[in-house]
Amino acid sequence: MKIEIAITEDKAVVVPFGPAGIETPDGVLVAQVLNGERDAFEMLVRRHQAFLFRRARWMGLDADTAADIVQDALIKAYQNLSTCREPDRFGFWVGKILRNQCLDFLKSAARRSVPLSPFLAANHGNPELEEQRSTLRNRLTSALALLPKEQREAFLMKHGEGLSYDEMAELTNVSVSAMKMRVHRATELLREQLRTVHPDLRCDARPR
């Protein structure tokens, strides 16, 4: 099955809707695919590929590699769709497949890059402020790269993807308290790093 990935970090795909503008639930689409309606899987792809792409980028993959791994993850999901125990949570399920694919790739990757554009958007029209932001972006990139991978992943899942601690724990098979501690430690380390650039920087490191 060929799946086309044509997405960017700053442009979401159009989510398909059913009759009368009602969004078709993932569980219904999964059932349709299992009943032989392959077009329903295309709808699932369109609905979730942007989120999956962002997750792959947050995990440190460049855009081309991220797109390739998203495609591989979606193909694997299609081939194993009958094993999805909670069809209504298809997005979460395929997200776990993607995470494992990314981790396998990163084990053998010679270098890692951490895209940070969602953190610090450019402020065009104010050169002085943009220069300050550019300095902070570069510092944050370096600081994140120095974090242990577990802390970096936890920090980006929480503050990049906006996942809850319960979702993070389920995704990684780690306890909620452990995920909170990872985010806390990552935040503390990043705050110390960033203070060297912005001494007045404040950052709430308390897990919530």
C-alpha positions in Angstrom: 0.0 0.0 0.0 1.4 3.4 -1.0 0.9 6.3 1.4 1.8 9.8 0.4 3.1 12.1 3.1 3.0 15.8 2.0 2.9 17.8 5.2 4.9 20.6 6.9 5.3 21.6 10.5 3.3 24.8 10.3 0.3 23.6 8.1 -2.3 21.1 9.3 -4.2 18.9 6.9 -7.9 19.2 6.3 -9.8 16.7 8.5 -12.4 14.9 6.5 -16.1 15.1 7.5 -19.1 13.0 7.0 -22.6 13.9 6.1 -23.9 17.2 7.4 -20.4 18.2 8.5 -20.2 15.5 11.2 -16.7 14.2 11.7 -16.6 10.4 11.3 -15.1 8.9 14.5 -11.8 7.0 14.2 -13.5 3.8 15.5 -16.0 3.9 12.6 -13.3 4.4 10.0 -11.2 1.5 11.5 -14.3 -0.8 11.3 -14.8 0.3 7.7 -11.2 -0.5 6.8 -11.5 -3.9 8.4 -14.6 -4.5 6.3 -12.6 -3.9 3.1 -13.2 -0.1 2.6 -9.6 0.9 1.9 -10.6 4.6 1.3 -11.5 4.9 5.0 -7.8 4.4 5.8 -6.9 7.3 3.6 -9.1 9.4 5.8 -7.3 8.2 8.9 -4.0 9.1 7.2 -5.1 12.6 6.3 -6.5 13.1 9.8 -3.4 12.0 11.8 -0.3 12.4 9.5 0.4 16.0 10.5 0.4 15.1 14.2 2.6 12.1 13.5 5.0 14.2 11.5 5.3 16.7 14.3 6.0 14.0 16.8 8.8 12.5 14.6 10.3 16.0 14.3 10.1 16.6 18.1 12.0 13.3 18.6 14.9 14.8 16.6 14.4 13.7 13.0 14.9 15.9 10.0 11.9 16.5 7.8 12.7 14.0 5.1 13.5 11.2 7.6 10.4 12.1 9.6 8.2 11.8 6.5 9.7 8.4 5.6 9.2 7.0 9.1 5.6 8.4 9.3 4.9 6.5 6.1 6.4 3.3 7.4 4.5 3.6 10.7 1.2 4.2 8.8 1.9 1.2 6.6 2.6 -0.9 9.6 -0.6 0.3 11.2 -2.6 -0.7 8.1 -1.0 -4.1 8.1 -1.8 -4.7 11.8 -5.0 -2.8 12.1 -6.9 -5.8 13.4 -4.7 -5.7 16.5 -5.8 -2.2 17.4 -7.8 -2.9 20.6 -9.3 0.6 21.0 -10.2 1.7 17.5 -11.6 5.1 18.8 -8.0 5.8 20.0 -6.4 5.0 16.6 -4.3 8.2 16.8 -2.8 7.2 20.1 -2.2 3.6 18.9 -0.4 4.6 15.7 1.5 7.2 17.7 3.0 4.4 19.8 4.0 2.6 16.6 5.7 5.8 15.3 7.5 6.3 18.6 9.0 2.8 18.4 10.0 3.3 14.8 11.7 6.6 15.7 13.6 5.1 18.6 14.8 2.3 16.4 16.1 4.8 13.9 17.7 7.0 16.5 19.6 4.1 18.0 21.8 4.0 14.9 21.6 7.7 14.0 25.0 9.4 13.9 23.5 12.8 14.8 20.4 14.3 16.3 18.8 17.6 15.6 15.9 19.1 17.6 13.6 21.5 15.6 12.4 24.3 17.8 10.3 26.5 15.6 7.1 25.7 17.5 8.8 26.9 20.7 10.1 30.3 19.5 8.5 31.6 16.4 10.2 34.3 14.4 9.1 37.9 15.1 9.6 39.5 11.7 9.6 43.3 11.7 11.5 43.7 14.9 15.2 43.0 14.1 16.4 43.5 17.6 13.8 41.2 19.2 14.4 38.6 16.5 18.1 38.6 17.1 17.4 38.0 20.8 15.0 35.2 19.9 17.5 33.7 17.5 20.1 33.6 20.2 17.7 32.0 22.6 16.6 29.4 20.0 20.2 28.4 19.3 20.9 28.1 23.1 17.7 26.1 23.6 18.6 23.8 20.8 22.1 23.2 22.3 20.6 22.7 25.8 18.0 20.2 24.6 20.6 18.2 22.7 22.6 17.8 26.0 19.7 16.4 28.0 19.5 12.7 28.5 17.2 11.3 25.9 14.5 10.3 28.4 14.3 13.8 29.8 14.4 15.4 26.4 11.5 13.2 25.1 9.4 13.9 28.2 10.0 17.6 28.0 9.0 17.7 24.3 6.0 15.5 24.8 4.7 17.7 27.6 5.6 21.2 26.2 5.8 20.4 22.5 2.9 18.1 21.9 0.8 19.1 25.0 0.2 15.5 26.1 -1.1 14.9 29.6 1.1 13.0 32.1 -1.3 10.0 31.9 -0.9 9.9 28.1 2.9 10.2 28.4 2.9 7.4 30.9 0.8 5.1 28.7 2.9 5.9 25.6 6.2 5.2 27.2 5.2 2.4 29.7 6.6 4.6 32.5 4.8 5.7 35.7 3.2 9.2 35.9 5.4 10.2 38.7 8.5 9.2 36.8 7.4 11.3 33.8 6.7 14.3 36.0 10.2 13.9 37.5 11.8 13.7 34.0 10.0 16.9 32.9 11.0 18.6 36.2 14.6 17.7 35.8 14.7 18.7 32.2 13.1 22.1 33.0 15.6 22.7 35.7 18.6 21.9 33.5 17.2 24.0 30.6 16.5 26.9 32.9 20.1 26.9 34.1 21.4 26.8 30.6 19.2 29.6 29.4 20.0 31.9 32.3 23.5 32.3 30.8 21.8 34.1 27.9 18.9 35.7 29.6 19.6 36.2 33.3 16.1 37.4 34.0 14.4 34.4 32.5 11.8 32.8 34.7 10.6 29.2 34.2 8.1 27.3 36.3 9.7 23.9 36.8 6.9 22.5 39.0 5.2 19.4 37.4 1.5 20.0 36.8 
